[in-house]
Amino acid sequence: MRMILAATLAIAPLAIAPLLAKDNSVNRLNEAAVVFSEIMATPDKGIPEDLLANAHCIVIVPSLKTAAFLVGGKYGKGYVSCRHHGAWSAPGAVRIEGGSVGFQIGGSETDLIMLVMNEGGEAKLLSSKFTLGGEASAAAGPVGRTATAQTDLQMHAEILSWSRSQGLFAGVALEGATLRQDLDDNAEIYGRKVDNREILTTAVPTPTAAARLIAELDKHPAHEHASTASGSSQ
């Protein structure tokens, strides 16, 4: 009897772990949807609509925690989506690791959003791993209803980034951090280790878990030239 109980206790965590992992991924997708919705609901203090309309791709990393900086140099996990003829693609899972950031975490949770603004940035995003501020030029994004406050650096950057911490939303500089696809999280969402290039460029169906996030993104239409450029990169 004791042997049976011991075996059951040993097997139980193995059986439960995949379910917990999948639940975490689903929760993270919903968190990403909430983060984006809340930020865009305050246009005077959020991401300029004209920048979002011209963006090729978006990366949302919700709830970065202090511990993520202390364990293995990881910043956190999130999702990326790119446009297909004006509509946002199914999301691919990503991780941000290492590097330095232009803000202090201070024990609070921080949300991170990045916009990929051109074909060069999108090409790097479709690779399995790249470095922000190194292989891809990056700049802190402007805040407000329009992008009229853009500097020359912002206008030519491949990636613009923002953070929200303790209610404060501002552009943030990401230097030396690496962004890589997360095949394990993709496997939890799609049932197989599909890479982000396939998800973002071949019209992979949006899984149910990601429906809320994509619905929020689709509320913000693309400019025609941004839609065309994204479609031509497939």
Secondary structure, 3 states (H helix, E strand, C coil): CHHHHHHHHHHHHHHHHHHHHHHHHHHHHHHHHHHHHHHHCCHHHCCCHHHHHHCCEEEEEEEECHHHHHCCCEEEEEEEEEEECCEECCCEEEEEECCEECCCCCCCCEEEEEEECCHHHHHHHCCCEEEECCCECEEECCCCCCCCCCCHHHHHCCEEEEEEECCEEEECCEECCEEEECHHHHHHHHCCCCCHHHHHHCCCCCCHHHHHHHHHHCCCCCCHHHHHHHHHCC
